[in-house]
Amino acid sequence: PDAATQTALVFETDADGKVTSWRVGKPPQVDYVEGCG
């Protein structure tokens, strides 16, 4: 697949391995950590 059709599901975890947030999107934007707020 090319970059135009790839998507990713990203989980953020704390030190204990508990999922604290998640996001889904297309690279490279899904890798941005700034958020939209």
N, C-alpha and C positions, 0 to 999 in steps of 0.2 A: 504493500500500500504506500501511496505517496503522502507527504505531509499534509496535503489539503484534506485528506479523508481520515487521518488519525485522530483519535480522541484518547483522553486519559482520565482515570479516576485516581485522585490523590488523597491519602489519609494523613492527617497530622496527629501525632501521638505525644503523650507526656512521658516523663521518665519511667512511669510504671507500665507503659505500653497501652494505656487506655486511649482510645480515639477521642480527640478533643474537637476536631473539625474535619470536614471533607469538602472536596470541590471536584467538579468535572468540567472538562473543556478541551480545547484544542491547543497543542503546543504552538508557539512557546508561551502563550498567555496563561495557560493553566499553571505554569511554573512560577508566575509572579506571586509574591507573598504580601504585597502591599494591601490587598483587599480593595473594596470599592467604597468604603465608608470614610 
